[in-house]
Amino acid sequence: MSGPLRNQLFAIWYFCIAAGFTLLAIQRILVGGVIWLISLRFIIAAGFFGLAWIEWKRPPAD
């Protein structure tokens, strides 16, 4: 697998991981969790969103 499809699959993969961390943080907000752990989950999610964005915008490799 190569080219734009590979980049898009990695982007979708990273986006799904980021969405999972975001949902975990929201769930902990709703049930009452430790604020620093909630913040850490949002920071991790932001990192994976950043990776997804980079992969989505990356030019296809040969």
C-alpha positions as semicolon CSV with decimal commas, in nm:
position;residue;x (nm);y (nm);z (nm)
1;M;0,000;0,000;0,000
2;S;0,141;0,336;-0,095
3;G;0,054;0,687;-0,195
4;P;-0,240;0,894;-0,077
5;L;-0,440;0,594;0,043
6;R;-0,169;0,504;0,295
7;N;-0,157;0,862;0,425
8;Q;-0,535;0,878;0,456
9;L;-0,552;0,546;0,641
10;F;-0,292;0,662;0,891
11;A;-0,479;0,990;0,931
12;I;-0,805;0,807;0,999
13;W;-0,626;0,575;1,242
14;Y;-0,482;0,869;1,439
15;F;-0,816;1,050;1,430
16;C;-0,991;0,745;1,580
17;I;-0,735;0,724;1,860
18;A;-0,780;1,096;1,929
19;A;-1,158;1,057;1,932
20;G;-1,125;0,771;2,180
21;F;-0,914;0,978;2,421
22;T;-1,159;1,267;2,384
23;L;-1,454;1,043;2,465
24;L;-1,269;0,900;2,766
25;A;-1,205;1,252;2,895
26;I;-1,569;1,353;2,845
27;Q;-1,684;1,038;3,023
28;R;-1,460;1,117;3,321
29;I;-1,595;1,473;3,330
30;L;-1,951;1,340;3,346
31;V;-1,886;1,085;3,620
32;G;-1,642;1,301;3,811
33;G;-1,276;1,238;3,770
34;V;-0,941;1,379;3,867
35;I;-0,887;1,701;3,674
36;W;-0,522;1,639;3,589
37;L;-0,606;1,300;3,435
38;I;-0,886;1,455;3,233
39;S;-0,647;1,726;3,114
40;L;-0,386;1,465;3,026
41;R;-0,639;1,279;2,810
42;F;-0,726;1,600;2,627
43;I;-0,355;1,673;2,570
44;I;-0,298;1,322;2,434
45;A;-0,604;1,360;2,210
46;A;-0,470;1,692;2,079
47;G;-0,141;1,522;1,995
48;F;-0,315;1,250;1,797
49;F;-0,534;1,509;1,621
50;G;-0,211;1,685;1,525
51;L;-0,064;1,362;1,388
52;A;-0,383;1,300;1,191
53;W;-0,367;1,649;1,042
54;I;-0,001;1,605;0,945
55;E;-0,071;1,270;0,779
56;W;-0,376;1,405;0,598
57;K;-0,181;1,701;0,454
58;R;0,139;1,508;0,377
59;P;0,213;1,470;0,007
60;P;0,200;1,110;-0,116
61;A;0,524;0,913;-0,096
62;D;0,653;0,736;-0,401
